[in-house]
Amino acid sequence: MQDLLDSALARIGAAQTGDELEAVRVEVLGRKGVLAQLSKDMGKLLPDERSPAANSSTLPNWRSNPLTMKRIRLRPRGSR
């Protein structure tokens, strides 16, 4: 899980356009993305087999979400 987060953060940091940023978002957070697949796989495990590291409380808060912050920085001036 940490590797996924580190990789996503690196790609977000390297994104130069909104399209590149959107590609990261879709790959990680999309319906067929990495997190969706992990969630499906977690559902197949017994509760005692689940890692505490996969607990949703360990995921970054949306207010400090680097994807959101990068999107704001890449937004053209005057647009919302």
C-alpha positions in Angstrom: 0.0 0.0 0.0 2.8 2.4 0.8 4.5 1.6 -2.5 1.2 2.5 -4.3 1.0 5.8 -2.4 4.7 6.7 -3.0 4.3 5.9 -6.7 1.1 8.0 -7.0 2.7 10.9 -5.2 5.7 10.8 -7.4 3.6 10.8 -10.6 1.4 13.6 -9.2 4.6 15.6 -8.5 5.9 15.1 -12.0 2.6 15.9 -13.8 2.9 18.9 -16.0 -0.6 19.0 -17.4 -4.2 18.4 -16.2 -4.3 15.4 -18.6 -1.3 13.8 -16.9 -2.9 14.4 -13.5 -6.2 13.0 -14.7 -4.4 9.8 -15.9 -2.9 9.3 -12.4 -6.3 9.8 -10.8 -8.0 7.3 -13.1 -5.3 4.7 -12.7 -5.3 4.9 -9.0 -8.8 6.0 -8.0 -10.9 5.0 -11.0 -13.6 2.3 -11.0 -11.2 -0.1 -12.6 -8.2 1.4 -10.8 -5.6 0.0 -8.4 -7.5 0.9 -5.3 -10.7 -0.6 -6.6 -9.0 -3.9 -7.3 -7.3 -3.9 -3.8 -10.7 -3.3 -2.3 -12.2 -6.2 -4.1 -9.3 -8.4 -3.0 -9.7 -7.3 0.6 -13.3 -8.3 0.5 -12.2 -11.9 -0.2 -10.1 -12.1 2.9 -11.2 -13.1 6.4 -11.1 -10.2 8.9 -8.1 -11.5 10.7 -6.2 -11.8 7.4 -6.6 -8.1 6.6 -3.6 -5.9 7.2 -4.1 -3.0 9.6 -2.1 -1.0 7.0 -5.1 -1.3 4.6 -7.4 0.5 7.0 -9.0 3.5 5.3 -8.0 5.7 8.2 -4.4 5.5 7.0 -5.2 7.1 3.7 -4.5 10.8 3.2 -7.2 13.2 4.1 -8.8 14.8 1.0 -7.9 18.3 2.3 -4.2 17.5 2.1 -4.6 15.4 -1.0 -1.7 16.1 -3.3 -3.8 15.3 -6.4 -6.2 18.1 -5.5 -3.5 20.5 -4.6 -1.6 19.9 -7.9 -4.9 20.2 -9.9 -5.4 23.6 -8.3 -1.9 24.7 -9.2 -2.3 23.6 -12.8 -5.6 25.3 -13.2 -5.5 28.3 -15.5 -5.8 31.6 -13.7 -9.4 32.8 -13.5 -11.0 29.4 -13.9 -12.8 27.5 -11.2 
